[in-house]
Amino acid sequence: MTGRTRPFLEFIMSVMRDDIRNIAIIAHVDHGKTTLVDALLKQSHAFRDADAMGTTIMDSNELERERGITIFAKNASIQWKEKKINIVDTPGHADFGGEVERIMSLVDGCLLLVDAKEGPMPQTKFVLKKAIEAGHKLIVIINKVDKKDARPDWVLNKTFDLFIDLGATEEQANFPVVYASAVNGVAGMEPDMEKMTDISPILDAVLEHIPGPEGDASAPLQISVANIFYDNYKGRIAIGRVENGVVRQGQTIKHIDRDGVEKSGKIIALQVFDTLGRKDISEAEAGEIVAIAGIENVQIGESIVDPINGIALPVMSIEEPTVKMTFGTNTSPFAGNEGTFSTARHVKERLERELLNDVALRVEKGEGDSRFVVSGRGELHLAILIEKMRREGYELEVSRPQVIFKQVGSELTEPFEAVSIECPEGNAGVVIEKMGKRRGEMKDMRIENGTAYLEFEIPTRGLIGYRTEFMTDTKGLGILNTLLLGYRPSVGEISANEHGSMISMENGTTMGYALTNLQERGALFVGPAVEVYAGMVVGQYSRVEDIEVNPCKEKKLSNMRSKGDGSSVSLEPPRDMTLEMALEYIGDDELLEVTPKSLRVRKAILDSNIRRRENAKHIISA
């Protein structure tokens, strides 16, 4: 019996299938998971040559390709030596760690990728802990051995220490090791690139060390739903593993939800994964990973069972969100000019559609009919949603990200994160100072070859708005990774993200003459010949206070000539605000206007007189 066996199913005589292997590929972000999947797919001749020309084949989403990260867990399968290997590529970023947690119920083993230079990182610890708790067999792949500063022996020792620290069993700690360069499509049992010819050693190791799935095909049907996605033609599709029994196309089933409520349903489509796609089948036995359509309102963690003798499987927990933002319809003077969908109904329908796919998301009604409080696992999680809506033609305005507090008894708690920082030694001082201001507590520090490695524990609240500042402080050479630790007692007020804004006092078009004078007061967000409106933030003021400016001021023309007239204006390029930078910048009294063409920072209250009155009331009440 493996660690996956359900305790109340011990009466079932499980049979291990040898024709299938179910594996997940887990690692820290950017350690090469998706690139390795590319190599495995190509090695198994899953494509024609023309199809295999690209890279990061599994990252089919446009945003994933642009950012170079995996956002959504994806399934694929390959045939190797007459056996089927189901592969799940998982996200490496902490904001999408919930995907990794759910995938563990689908598989029997994992390939743990570790960078041959960096070694185990925070997210490595998170994903490895989940795999060990599930009782899975692991194969460690030390990737990127072709790096000039690779240190595979050191990485192997650190990985073994991590296994022991996380409470791995003796069998799990006795893991096989394969060395690889996924980008070159080669692997071997030794860290010698010259002896590597192809990626087949990894596939051979999977067949040798990862057990086949267990289950009893003669028992009543049991399927636990591990993932959901939406199809425009088939509707909601549930992905799960057949734990016991046989599932058939057109079969009547019983759907048991999280509260134990039972409903009858019928399977209208049954599919398995075939290379990168899915193919229809008539039936699937215990051990297979299937995609099922036809079950209304099915959610992750619920059970699909035999209609007569079916027993529900344990409900899978869904991760709680830690960060929230307010989404609303665009109320600026430019509303409706650049987007296709700009009404409250459009925004509400789009958020409800996102809930069908993303179970880590929460949407609640906010103040007024056009406001919605959207909660997620982190800034990046919500930024990805905003970017998707923007590209689909939606106009909206969003507030500053805020952490979600919880009241535990009489104590107020907030989320904390472990932060791992790698930066040049000369920049370590300013990083430690900034983290201290944000209530970060340093847990470890070491210097190696001119690089500082810092470990902190910090409230999530303190990290909001820091990443861009961190990149500036380290001149773009720093690496910052985070991992959610859970909820701890609140540390009180944090005021490290204070800034002053330059606010336009009138509507119009920006002029180079006005901006030349304004750039001496701070960093501009707009260039010349840009349409602005009163209440829009056109730059960051050098002081921690707001100032109203006129970016539309023109140079007065006269019939008098003087020395210096007509001299060239030296205007610095404006700061190019990305979505993440804008979300980090905005304060509690500011909003970000998001349209398919523009990102505009603005005050929540556009009218300067009303804004002053509200500020005065706030000061008096404080």
C-alpha positions in Angstrom: 0.0 0.0 0.0 1.3 3.5 -0.9 0.8 6.7 1.1 -2.0 7.6 -1.3 -4.3 4.7 -0.2 -7.4 5.9 1.4 -7.7 4.6 5.0 -11.4 3.6 4.7 -10.8 1.7 1.4 -8.5 -0.9 2.9 -11.0 -3.6 2.3 -10.5 -3.0 -1.5 -8.0 -5.3 -3.1 -5.8 -2.8 -4.9 -4.0 -3.9 -8.1 -1.0 -2.0 -9.4 -1.1 -1.2 -13.1 2.2 -1.6 -14.9 1.1 0.0 -18.2 0.7 3.5 -16.8 2.8 6.0 -14.8 1.4 9.2 -13.4 4.0 11.8 -12.6 4.2 15.5 -11.7 7.1 17.8 -12.5 7.7 20.1 -9.6 10.4 22.8 -8.9 11.0 26.4 -8.0 10.1 29.0 -10.6 12.6 29.1 -13.6 14.4 25.9 -12.7 13.4 24.3 -16.1 10.1 22.3 -15.6 8.5 23.3 -18.9 11.7 23.0 -20.8 12.1 19.5 -19.5 8.6 18.6 -20.6 9.5 19.9 -24.1 12.5 17.5 -24.2 10.5 14.6 -22.9 7.8 15.2 -25.5 10.3 15.5 -28.3 12.3 12.4 -27.1 9.1 10.3 -27.2 8.5 11.4 -30.8 5.1 12.8 -29.8 5.2 15.3 -32.7 6.1 15.6 -36.2 9.4 17.5 -36.7 7.5 20.7 -37.7 5.5 20.7 -34.5 8.5 20.2 -32.3 10.4 23.3 -33.5 9.2 25.6 -30.7 10.2 25.7 -27.0 8.0 25.8 -23.8 5.4 23.9 -25.8 3.2 23.4 -22.6 3.1 27.1 -22.0 0.4 27.7 -24.6 -1.0 30.7 -22.9 0.1 34.0 -24.3 0.9 35.5 -20.8 2.9 32.4 -19.9 5.1 32.8 -23.0 5.6 36.5 -22.4 6.5 36.2 -18.7 8.4 32.9 -19.0 6.6 31.3 -16.2 4.0 28.5 -15.9 0.7 29.8 -14.5 -1.7 26.9 -15.0 -1.1 23.2 -14.3 -1.3 21.3 -17.6 -1.6 17.6 -18.5 0.2 15.7 -21.3 1.0 12.1 -22.0 3.7 10.2 -23.9 4.3 6.6 -24.9 7.7 5.2 -23.8 8.7 1.5 -24.2 5.0 0.5 -24.7 3.9 2.2 -21.5 1.9 5.4 -21.1 3.4 8.2 -18.9 0.9 10.9 -17.8 2.8 14.1 -17.1 1.5 17.1 -15.1 3.5 20.4 -15.5 3.0 22.5 -12.4 3.5 26.2 -11.7 6.7 27.2 -9.8 5.6 30.6 -8.5 4.3 30.8 -5.0 1.1 32.6 -6.0 0.0 29.5 -7.9 1.1 26.9 -5.3 -2.5 25.8 -4.9 -2.2 24.1 -8.3 0.6 22.0 -7.0 -1.3 21.0 -3.8 -4.2 19.6 -5.9 -2.1 17.8 -8.5 -0.6 15.6 -5.8 -3.8 13.6 -5.7 -3.5 12.7 -9.4 0.0 11.2 -9.4 2.1 8.5 -7.8 5.5 10.1 -8.1 7.3 13.3 -8.9 10.3 14.6 -10.8 11.9 17.2 -8.5 14.0 19.7 -10.6 16.8 21.6 -8.9 19.0 24.2 -10.5 22.6 23.0 -10.7 23.9 26.4 -9.5 21.1 27.8 -7.2 20.2 24.5 -5.4 16.9 24.2 -3.4 15.0 27.4 -3.2 11.9 28.5 -1.2 9.3 27.0 -3.6 11.4 23.8 -3.9 10.8 23.4 -0.2 7.0 24.0 -0.6 6.5 21.5 -3.5 8.8 18.9 -2.0 6.9 19.0 1.3 3.6 18.4 -0.4 5.1 15.5 -2.4 6.6 13.9 0.8 3.3 14.3 2.7 1.5 12.5 -0.1 3.9 9.6 0.3 5.1 9.9 -3.3 8.4 8.4 -4.7 10.7 11.1 -6.0 13.4 11.3 -8.6 15.7 14.3 -8.2 16.9 15.9 -11.5 19.8 18.3 -11.1 19.1 20.5 -14.2 21.2 23.1 -16.0 24.5 21.2 -15.4 25.8 23.0 -18.6 26.0 26.3 -16.6 29.7 27.4 -16.3 29.3 27.8 -12.5 27.2 24.7 -11.9 28.0 22.8 -8.6 26.0 19.6 -8.8 27.7 17.9 -5.8 26.9 20.8 -3.5 23.3 21.0 -4.8 22.9 17.2 -4.2 24.0 17.5 -0.6 21.6 20.5 0.0 18.7 18.6 -1.6 19.4 15.6 0.6 19.5 17.8 3.7 16.1 19.3 2.6 14.6 15.8 2.3 15.7 15.0 5.9 14.5 18.4 7.3 11.0 17.8 5.8 10.7 14.4 7.4 11.1 12.1 4.3 10.9 8.4 4.9 14.1 6.3 4.5 12.8 5.1 1.1 12.0 8.7 0.0 15.4 10.0 1.1 17.1 7.2 -0.9 16.1 9.0 -4.1 17.6 8.3 -7.5 19.5 11.2 -9.1 19.7 12.1 -12.8 21.7 15.0 -14.2 20.3 17.0 -17.1 20.5 19.9 -19.4 16.8 20.2 -20.4 17.4 23.1 -22.8 19.8 20.8 -24.8 17.6 17.8 -24.4 20.2 15.6 -22.7 20.5 13.7 -19.4 22.7 11.1 -17.8 23.5 9.4 -14.5 26.7 11.5 -14.2 27.2 15.3 -14.4 29.3 15.0 -17.5 27.8 16.7 -20.6 30.0 14.7 -23.0 28.5 11.4 -21.9 24.9 12.6 -22.4 23.2 11.8 -25.7 19.5 12.3 -25.1 16.8 12.7 -22.4 15.9 9.0 -22.3 17.7 8.3 -18.9 14.9 10.3 -17.2 12.1 8.3 -19.0 13.9 5.1 -18.1 14.2 6.2 -14.4 10.4 6.9 -14.3 9.6 3.4 -15.5 12.1 1.9 -13.0 11.5 3.9 -9.9 7.9 5.4 -10.0 5.2 2.8 -9.2 2.2 2.3 -11.3 -1.2 3.5 -10.0 -3.2 1.3 -7.6 -6.9 0.7 -7.7 -9.5 -2.0 -8.0 -11.4 -2.0 -11.4 -14.0 -4.3 -9.9 -14.9 -2.0 -7.1 -17.6 0.8 -7.2 -16.5 3.9 -9.2 -14.7 6.6 -7.3 -13.1 9.7 -8.9 -11.8 12.8 -6.9 -11.9 16.0 -8.9 -8.4 17.7 -8.9 -8.9 20.4 -11.4 -11.5 22.2 -13.5 -11.4 24.0 -16.8 -14.1 25.5 -19.0 -14.8 24.5 -22.6 -17.0 26.7 -24.8 -18.7 23.6 -26.3 -18.7 21.0 -23.5 -19.1 23.4 -20.6 -17.4 22.6 -17.3 -14.8 19.8 -17.6 -13.6 18.0 -14.4 -10.1 16.4 -14.4 -9.6 13.6 -11.9 -8.0 10.2 -11.4 -10.1 7.1 -11.4 -9.3 5.7 -7.9 -11.5 2.6 -8.2 -13.9 1.1 -10.6 -14.5 1.8 -14.3 -15.9 5.0 -15.8 -17.8 4.8 -19.1 -19.1 7.3 -21.7 -22.8 8.0 -21.1 -22.7 6.5 -17.7 -25.1 7.7 -14.9 -23.1 8.8 -11.9 -23.6 10.4 -8.5 -21.9 13.7 -7.8 -21.2 14.4 -4.0 -20.3 18.0 -3.3 -18.2 19.4 -0.5 -21.2 19.5 1.9 -22.1 15.9 1.2 -25.1 16.8 -1.0 -25.7 14.1 -3.6 -26.9 14.7 -7.1 -27.4 12.5 -10.1 -25.6 13.2 -13.4 -24.6 11.8 -16.7 -21.2 11.7 -18.3 -21.6 13.2 -21.8 -18.0 13.2 -22.7 -15.1 11.1 -21.4 -11.5 11.8 -22.5 -7.9 10.9 -21.6 -4.8 12.9 -22.3 -2.9 12.1 -25.5 0.4 14.0 -26.1 -0.7 17.7 -25.7 -4.4 17.2 -26.4 -7.3 15.0 -25.3 -9.0 12.1 -27.1 -12.4 10.6 -26.6 -12.6 7.1 -25.2 -15.5 4.8 -24.3 -14.2 3.7 -20.8 -11.2 4.1 -18.4 -10.2 1.9 -15.6 -8.8 2.6 -12.1 -5.4 4.4 -12.3 -6.1 6.5 -15.4 -6.4 10.3 -15.4 -9.6 11.4 -17.2 -11.4 14.5 -18.2 -15.2 14.4 -17.7 -17.9 16.7 -19.1 -21.6 16.9 -18.3 -21.6 17.3 -14.5 -23.2 20.6 -13.6 -21.5 22.9 -10.9 -18.8 20.3 -10.1 -16.0 21.8 -8.0 -12.4 20.8 -7.1 -12.2 18.4 -4.2 -15.6 16.8 -4.8 -16.3 13.2 -5.7 -17.9 11.4 -8.7 -19.0 8.0 -7.7 -21.1 5.0 -8.5 -24.8 5.9 -8.3 -25.7 2.9 -6.1 -22.6 1.8 -4.0 -20.4 4.9 -4.4 -18.6 6.2 -1.3 -17.3 9.8 -1.3 -13.6 10.4 -1.1 -12.1 12.8 1.4 -12.8 16.5 0.4 -9.7 18.2 -0.9 -9.0 21.5 0.8 -8.9 24.6 -1.3 -6.3 27.2 -0.4 -7.4 30.4 1.3 -6.7 33.7 -0.5 -4.4 36.2 1.3 -4.6 39.4 -0.8 -7.7 41.3 -2.0 -8.4 44.2 -4.4 -11.5 46.1 -5.4 -12.4 45.9 -9.0 -14.9 48.4 -10.4 -16.2 49.9 -13.6 -14.1 52.7 -15.0 -15.3 56.1 -13.7 -12.7 58.4 -15.3 -13.5 61.1 -17.9 -12.0 58.7 -20.5 -14.4 55.8 -19.6 -15.6 53.9 -22.7 -13.1 55.4 -25.1 -10.6 52.5 -25.3 -12.4 49.4 -24.2 -15.1 47.2 -25.6 -16.6 46.0 -22.3 -16.9 48.7 -19.7 -20.2 48.2 -17.8 -20.7 46.7 -14.3 -22.5 43.8 -15.9 -19.6 43.0 -18.2 -17.1 43.1 -15.3 -19.3 40.9 -13.1 -19.9 38.3 -15.9 -16.2 38.1 -16.6 -15.3 37.6 -12.9 -17.9 34.9 -12.6 -16.5 33.2 -15.7 -13.0 33.3 -14.1 -14.4 31.6 -11.0 -15.2 28.5 -13.1 -11.5 27.9 -13.8 -9.7 29.5 -10.8 -10.8 28.0 -7.4 -8.2 30.0 -5.5 -10.2 33.2 -6.4 -13.0 34.7 -4.4 -15.4 37.4 -5.6 -17.7 39.3 -3.3 -19.9 42.3 -3.8 -18.3 45.6 -2.8 -19.7 49.0 -2.0 -22.2 50.0 -4.7 -23.5 48.1 -7.6 -20.3 48.5 -9.7 -17.7 47.4 -7.1 -16.4 43.8 -6.5 -13.9 42.7 -3.9 -11.6 40.1 -5.6 -9.4 37.9 -3.4 -6.4 35.8 -4.5 -3.2 34.1 -3.4 -1.0 37.2 -4.1 -0.3 40.3 -6.1 0.8 38.3 -9.2 -2.3 36.1 -9.0 -4.5 39.1 -9.3 -2.3 41.0 -11.7 -2.5 38.0 -14.1 -6.4 38.2 -14.0 -6.3 42.0 -14.6 -3.9 41.5 -17.6 -6.2 38.8 -19.1 -9.3 41.1 -18.8 -7.4 44.0 -20.3 -6.3 41.9 -23.3 -9.9 40.8 -23.8 -11.1 44.4 -24.2 -12.3 45.2 -20.7 -12.1 48.6 -19.0 -12.0 48.7 -15.2 -10.4 50.4 -12.3 -8.7 48.6 -9.4 -7.6 49.6 -5.9 -4.3 49.0 -4.1 -3.7 45.3 -3.1 -4.5 44.7 0.6 -3.8 41.7 2.8 -6.7 39.8 4.3 -6.7 39.9 8.1 -8.3 37.1 10.2 -9.6 37.4 13.7 -8.5 34.3 15.7 -10.3 34.5 19.1 -9.3 37.9 20.5 -6.2 38.2 18.3 -5.9 39.8 14.9 -3.7 37.8 12.5 -2.2 38.5 9.1 -0.3 36.4 6.5 3.5 36.1 6.7 6.0 35.1 4.0 9.5 33.6 3.9 11.7 35.8 1.7 14.9 34.5 0.0 17.0 37.3 -1.5 20.1 37.0 -3.6 21.9 40.3 -4.4 25.4 41.8 -4.9 27.2 42.1 -1.5 27.4 45.9 -2.0 23.7 46.2 -2.1 23.0 44.0 1.0 23.0 47.0 3.4 20.2 48.9 1.7 18.1 45.7 1.3 18.4 44.9 5.0 17.5 48.5 5.9 14.4 48.5 3.6 13.3 45.1 4.9 13.7 46.2 8.5 11.4 49.2 7.8 8.8 46.8 6.5 8.9 44.7 9.7 11.1 42.0 8.1 13.0 39.8 10.5 16.3 38.5 9.2 16.8 34.7 9.8 20.0 34.0 7.9 22.8 35.8 6.0 25.8 34.5 4.1 28.3 35.9 1.6 29.7 33.8 -1.2 31.9 35.1 -4.0 30.6 38.6 -3.7 26.9 37.6 -3.5 24.8 38.0 -0.4 22.2 35.4 0.4 19.6 36.8 2.8 16.6 35.0 4.5 13.7 37.0 6.0 10.3 36.4 7.6 8.0 39.4 6.8 4.3 40.3 6.8 2.8 40.0 3.3 1.7 43.6 3.9 5.3 44.7 4.1 6.2 43.2 0.7 3.4 44.9 -1.2 5.0 47.7 -3.2 8.6 46.6 -2.6 9.6 44.5 -5.6 10.2 47.4 -8.0 12.1 49.3 -5.3 14.2 46.2 -4.7 15.1 45.9 -8.3 16.1 49.6 -8.3 18.2 49.2 -5.1 20.1 46.2 -6.5 20.5 47.8 -10.0 18.5 44.9 -11.6 20.8 42.2 -10.3 18.8 41.1 -7.3 16.6 38.0 -7.1 13.7 37.9 -4.6 11.6 34.8 -3.9 8.8 34.4 -1.5 6.8 31.6 0.1 3.6 31.9 2.3 4.3 30.8 5.9 0.7 31.1 7.1 -1.1 33.5 9.5 0.6 35.0 12.5 -0.3 37.8 15.0 -0.4 41.2 13.3 2.6 43.4 13.7 0.8 46.7 13.7 1.3 49.7 11.4 3.7 49.5 8.4 4.3 52.8 6.6 7.2 52.0 4.3 5.3 52.6 1.0 4.5 56.3 1.5 5.0 58.5 -1.6 3.9 61.8 -3.0 2.1 62.2 -6.3 2.0 65.0 -8.9 -1.7 65.4 -9.8 -2.9 67.1 -12.9 -5.2 70.1 -12.0 -6.9 70.3 -15.4 -8.0 68.4 -18.5 -6.0 68.7 -21.7 -2.9 67.6 -23.6 0.5 67.5 -21.9 3.0 70.0 -23.3 6.8 69.6 -23.4 7.3 73.1 -22.0 5.3 72.2 -18.8 6.8 68.8 -18.4 10.4 70.2 -18.6 9.7 72.2 -15.4 7.8 69.3 -13.7 10.6 66.8 -14.2 12.7 68.7 -11.8 10.2 67.9 -9.1 10.2 64.2 -9.5 9.7 61.2 -12.0 7.1 61.7 -14.7 4.7 58.9 -15.8 3.6 60.7 -19.0 5.4 62.3 -22.0 4.3 65.2 -24.2 1.1 65.1 -26.3 -0.7 62.8 -23.9 -4.3 63.3 -23.0 -4.8 63.8 -19.2 -7.6 64.8 -16.9 -8.0 66.6 -13.6 -7.2 64.2 -10.7 -4.9 62.0 -12.9 -1.4 61.3 -11.4 1.2 62.4 -13.9 4.3 61.6 -11.8 5.9 60.8 -8.5 6.8 63.8 -6.4 10.2 63.9 -4.8 8.6 64.5 -1.3 6.1 62.4 0.6 3.2 64.7 -0.1 0.9 65.3 -3.0 1.2 68.4 -5.2 -1.2 69.7 -7.9 0.5 70.7 -11.1 -0.5 71.8 -14.6 1.2 69.6 -17.2 -0.8 71.3 -20.0 0.8 74.7 -19.6 2.0 76.3 -22.9 4.7 78.8 -23.5 3.1 82.1 -24.2 3.8 83.5 -27.7 4.8 87.1 -28.1 6.2 89.3 -30.9 9.4 90.0 -28.9 12.6 88.0 -29.4 15.2 87.4 -26.9 18.4 85.5 -26.5 17.6 81.8 -25.8 14.3 81.7 -27.6 13.8 78.5 -29.6 16.5 76.6 -27.7 15.9 72.9 -27.5 13.9 71.4 -24.6 15.7 68.5 -22.8 13.0 66.2 -21.7 13.8 62.9 -20.0 11.9 59.7 -21.0 8.9 59.1 -18.7 8.8 56.1 -16.4 7.3 53.2 -18.3 4.8 51.8 -15.8 4.0 48.1 -16.2 0.9 46.7 -14.6 2.9 45.3 -11.6 4.8 48.6 -11.1 1.5 50.6 -11.2 -0.2 48.2 -8.7 2.8 48.6 -6.3 2.9 52.4 -6.7 -0.8 53.3 -6.0 -1.7 54.4 -2.5 -4.8 53.8 -0.4 -6.4 57.0 -1.9 -5.5 56.1 -5.5 -6.8 53.8 -8.2 -5.4 52.3 -11.3 -7.4 52.8 -14.5 -6.9 49.8 -16.7 -7.9 49.8 -20.4 -6.7 47.7 -23.4 -4.5 50.6 -24.5 -3.5 52.4 -21.3 -2.6 52.2 -17.6 -3.4 55.5 -15.7 -2.8 56.1 -12.0 -5.5 58.5 -10.6 -6.9 59.7 -7.4 -10.0 57.9 -6.1 -11.6 61.3 -5.7 -10.9 63.4 -8.8 -12.3 66.7 -7.7 -9.5 68.6 -5.7 -11.9 70.5 -3.4 -13.8 67.3 -2.4 -10.5 65.5 -2.0 -9.2 68.2 0.4 -12.4 68.1 2.5 -12.2 64.3 2.8 -8.5 64.5 3.8 -9.4 67.1 6.4 -12.1 64.9 7.9 -9.7 62.0 8.0 -7.0 64.0 9.8 -9.6 65.2 12.4 -11.0 61.7 13.0 -7.5 60.4 13.4 
